[in-house]
Amino acid sequence: MPEEENAKKFLSQIADRFIDSKKVKTSTILSKLVSIRYKDKGEIREYIMKMSNLVTRLRALKLELSNNILVHLVLISLPAQFSPFKISYNTQKEKWSLNVLISQCVQGEERLK
């Protein structure tokens, strides 16, 4: 940063850089969220919680994503062996909460094993 003799101008420059930093962080986290895929390694509960953590971090950066969007992102990111599970969700009238999704995915994972 260039040297400034005026404190207000200096603090303004720092604030401007912080705003840009928030944009970069938001973009990076959002990119991770939409590109993450479950690779059948580890527990599916941990995977879903990792996705939920990314959404929480985005909310802290003032980007609101609903839990309904998170549920859909999780379902989209699951591999082909979860297709019957996805079809089952899509044919039901009610929407699942994150806790119900985790419960259903854990049960589905156990059946696949």
Sequence and secondary structure as in RCSB ss.txt:
>XXXX:A:sequence
MPEEENAKKFLSQIADRFIDSKKVKTSTILSKLVSIRYKDKGEIREYIMKMSNLVTRLRALKLELSNNILVHLVL
ISLPAQFSPFKISYNTQKEKWSLNVLISQCVQGEERLK
>XXXX:A:secstr
    S HHHHHHHHHHHHHHHHHHHHHHHHHHHHH    S S HHHHHHHHHHHHHHHHHTT    HHHHHHHHH
HHS GGGHHHHHHHHHSSS   HHHHHHHHHHHHHHH 
